[in-house]
Amino acid sequence: MKRLAALVTAGALALAVACGRTPNTPVAPTGATSADTSANADGSTLKTTRPVAQSPVNGTQPEGTLVLTATAATAKFASVELSHRFEIYDDAKTKVCDSGLVSESGSTVSFTATSCTLAFDAPHTWRVRAEYQGGVGPWSADASFRSPAGGYLRGNELFDPLTNGPSTVMTASRGVTWLPGVGVRLDGKESYVEYRLQQPCVDCEMSALITNLGNGSEEWKTKVMSMLRGDGVNITDNDFRVTLDKRTTWVGQGSVIRYTMVSRNKDAGEPKSSPQTWNRANTYF
């Protein structure tokens, strides 16, 4: 589709040169000549309003996923569907992320910056503008924020993106490879990353994003996630534990997911899923 759009634009330009005039769109500047740049003083070539940054602004620091939100630009003289582009700059004014074209949602437009690799806990700025058929609107005023800390541990609450190497909230790790901007790879059956909560987690949710899960035939099971009382006891002997296992295809286990929940050494049973077909290219939650 991008190639087709480029060919159509080139064809329109050739036709305009042959006719001796510059084509207009309802949101493009008028009165430009073939020798003109067709740009306003601010570099814009579309007659649209200027977006206004809404969040984050004024140096605030989001927790977790970074989401940029602004008011959507509107065309001044026509009703057209505009796209928007976000740019993020580091403290040295170097562009570190370009969103590509993003569709608006009503009166606002947002970009979830999961594709961006930003320095953690550092000052940044961002801006946004409208685009339409190769034309560009005026940029919003720069907005400032401090990038997420990359992980935190507060009482019984823990977050670690695992994309910036060993974090300050991690207690220990073993047999892992750090993949910048991606996460941590567990290299063997005894690999792990470990955290020690500051307070007991009595009523909790545990979650993780995991990829590269396959349908192996190893004669062992993989503990994908676990929580236990921090008394130094092996997890399978711990009186308070929750474990999530991914079984293999060995001896008919069928690649199931199995949960173990034990409190005061009382086993709540071992519910399990039906056999699964895992795809290493997928990300599982």
C-alpha positions in Angstrom: 0.0 0.0 0.0 2.9 2.4 0.7 4.4 1.8 -2.7 1.1 2.3 -4.4 0.6 5.6 -2.5 4.0 6.8 -3.6 3.3 6.0 -7.3 0.0 7.8 -7.1 1.7 10.9 -5.6 4.4 10.8 -8.3 1.8 10.6 -11.0 -0.1 13.5 -9.6 3.1 15.6 -9.5 3.9 14.7 -13.1 0.5 15.8 -14.2 0.7 19.0 -12.3 4.1 19.9 -13.9 2.6 19.1 -17.3 -0.3 21.4 -16.6 2.0 24.2 -15.3 0.3 24.4 -11.8 0.7 22.9 -8.3 -2.0 20.5 -7.0 -3.8 21.3 -3.8 -5.5 19.2 -1.2 -8.1 20.8 1.1 -5.5 21.0 3.8 -2.4 22.0 1.8 -1.1 25.6 1.4 -2.3 27.4 -1.7 -0.4 29.8 -4.0 2.8 27.7 -4.2 4.9 27.6 -7.4 7.1 24.8 -8.7 10.1 26.7 -7.3 8.5 27.1 -3.9 9.1 24.8 -1.0 5.4 24.9 -0.2 6.3 25.1 3.5 5.2 27.6 6.1 7.8 29.3 8.3 7.5 26.5 10.9 8.1 23.8 8.2 4.5 22.7 8.0 2.8 22.1 4.7 -0.7 21.3 5.9 -3.4 23.7 7.1 -4.1 22.0 10.4 -4.3 23.0 14.0 -1.3 22.4 16.3 -1.7 19.4 18.6 -1.4 20.0 22.3 0.6 17.6 24.5 -1.5 16.3 27.4 0.5 13.6 29.1 3.2 13.2 30.3 4.2 16.9 30.7 6.2 19.2 33.0 8.9 16.6 33.7 6.5 14.0 35.3 7.7 10.4 35.5 5.2 7.7 34.4 5.4 4.3 36.0 5.5 1.2 33.9 4.6 1.6 30.2 5.1 5.0 28.7 2.0 6.3 26.8 2.1 9.8 25.1 -1.2 11.5 24.7 -2.1 14.7 22.9 -5.2 16.5 21.5 -5.6 15.5 17.9 -5.0 18.1 15.2 -7.8 19.0 12.9 -7.8 20.2 9.3 -8.8 23.9 9.0 -10.7 23.8 5.7 -11.8 20.2 5.1 -12.9 17.0 6.8 -10.1 14.5 6.3 -8.7 11.7 8.4 -5.4 12.8 9.7 -2.6 10.6 11.0 -0.1 11.7 13.6 3.6 11.2 14.3 5.3 11.3 17.7 9.0 12.0 18.2 11.0 11.5 21.5 14.3 13.2 22.2 16.8 12.5 24.9 18.5 15.1 27.1 21.1 15.8 24.4 18.3 16.6 21.9 19.0 13.5 19.9 15.9 11.8 18.5 15.6 8.4 20.1 12.2 7.3 18.9 9.8 7.9 15.9 6.3 6.4 16.3 5.5 6.2 12.6 2.0 7.2 11.6 -0.6 6.8 14.4 -4.4 7.0 14.0 -6.3 9.4 16.2 -9.1 8.2 18.5 -11.8 10.9 18.6 -10.4 14.2 19.9 -7.1 12.7 21.2 -4.2 10.7 19.8 -1.9 8.4 21.8 1.3 6.4 21.3 2.3 3.5 23.5 6.1 3.6 23.4 6.8 -0.1 23.8 8.9 0.0 20.6 11.2 2.7 21.9 14.5 2.1 23.7 15.0 4.9 26.2 17.5 5.4 28.8 15.9 4.6 32.2 15.1 7.3 34.7 16.4 10.1 32.4 14.9 13.5 31.2 13.3 13.4 27.7 11.1 15.6 25.5 8.5 14.7 23.0 6.3 16.4 20.3 3.6 15.4 17.8 2.2 16.6 14.5 -0.5 15.7 12.0 0.4 14.2 8.6 -1.7 13.6 5.5 -0.7 12.2 2.1 2.9 13.3 2.5 2.1 16.7 3.9 2.9 17.7 7.5 1.2 20.0 10.0 2.9 22.1 12.7 4.6 20.4 15.6 3.2 20.7 19.0 5.2 22.5 21.6 7.8 20.3 23.2 6.7 18.5 26.4 9.1 17.1 29.0 9.0 13.9 31.0 11.4 11.6 32.9 11.5 8.1 31.5 10.2 5.3 33.7 12.7 4.1 36.3 12.9 0.7 34.7 11.7 -1.2 37.8 10.6 -0.6 41.4 10.1 -2.5 44.6 7.7 -0.9 47.1 6.4 -3.1 50.0 4.7 -6.0 48.3 4.6 -4.4 44.9 7.2 -5.3 42.3 7.8 -4.3 38.6 10.8 -5.1 36.5 10.8 -4.8 32.7 14.0 -6.9 32.5 15.2 -4.9 29.4 18.0 -2.9 31.0 20.2 -5.6 32.5 20.3 -6.5 36.2 18.1 -4.0 38.0 18.5 -2.5 41.4 15.3 -4.3 42.5 16.6 -7.8 41.7 17.9 -10.0 44.5 19.7 -12.6 42.5 20.0 -14.3 39.1 21.6 -17.4 37.7 22.3 -18.7 34.2 20.8 -15.9 32.3 21.6 -13.7 29.2 20.5 -10.1 29.1 19.1 -9.1 25.7 19.1 -5.2 25.5 15.6 -3.9 24.8 14.1 -7.4 24.8 14.4 -9.0 28.2 16.2 -11.7 30.0 16.8 -15.2 28.5 16.9 -18.2 30.8 19.7 -20.4 29.4 19.1 -23.6 31.2 16.8 -25.6 33.5 18.4 -24.2 36.6 18.3 -20.5 35.4 16.2 -18.0 37.3 15.8 -14.4 38.4 14.8 -13.7 41.9 13.2 -10.9 43.9 12.6 -10.5 47.7 9.5 -8.5 48.6 9.8 -6.1 51.4 6.4 -7.1 52.8 4.4 -10.4 52.5 2.1 -10.6 49.5 -1.2 -11.9 51.0 -3.7 -11.0 48.2 -1.7 -10.7 45.0 -1.5 -11.0 41.3 1.6 -12.4 39.6 2.1 -11.9 35.9 4.8 -12.0 33.3 5.4 -11.7 29.5 7.2 -14.8 28.2 8.4 -15.8 24.8 10.4 -18.6 23.2 8.3 -21.3 24.7 8.5 -24.5 22.6 7.2 -28.0 22.6 10.2 -29.9 24.0 10.6 -33.5 25.0 13.0 -32.9 28.0 12.6 -35.2 30.9 11.9 -32.3 33.3 9.3 -29.5 33.8 9.9 -25.8 33.7 8.8 -23.6 36.6 7.9 -20.5 34.7 6.9 -18.5 37.7 6.9 -19.1 41.4 6.4 -17.4 44.8 7.5 -18.8 48.2 8.2 -17.8 51.7 11.7 -16.4 51.9 13.2 -18.8 54.3 15.9 -20.3 52.1 14.1 -23.6 51.7 14.1 -25.3 48.3 10.9 -24.2 46.5 9.5 -27.7 46.2 9.9 -28.2 50.0 8.5 -24.8 51.0 5.5 -24.7 53.2 4.1 -21.6 51.5 4.4 -21.6 47.7 2.8 -21.1 44.4 4.4 -22.5 41.2 3.4 -22.4 37.6 5.0 -25.3 35.5 5.1 -25.8 31.8 5.3 -29.5 31.1 6.9 -31.0 28.0 5.7 -33.7 25.6 7.7 -36.3 27.5 5.9 -39.5 28.6 2.6 -38.1 27.4 2.5 -34.9 29.6 1.2 -33.1 26.6 2.8 -29.7 27.2 0.3 -28.7 29.8 0.4 -25.8 32.2 0.2 -26.9 35.8 -0.3 -24.9 39.0 0.8 -25.9 42.5 -0.5 -24.0 45.5 0.6 -24.9 49.1 -0.2 -23.1 52.3 1.1 -24.3 55.7 2.2 -27.4 53.8 -1.4 -28.1 52.8 -1.7 -28.7 49.0 -4.7 -27.1 47.3 -4.3 -29.6 44.4 -2.6 -29.3 41.1 -5.0 -28.0 38.5 -3.7 -28.1 34.9 -4.7 -27.1 31.5 -5.4 -29.3 28.5 -2.4 -30.0 26.2 -1.0 -27.0 24.5 0.9 -26.3 21.2 3.5 -23.6 22.0 4.8 -21.2 19.4 8.3 -19.8 20.1 7.4 -16.7 18.1 4.5 -15.8 20.3 4.5 -13.8 23.5 2.5 -15.3 26.3 1.0 -13.5 29.3 
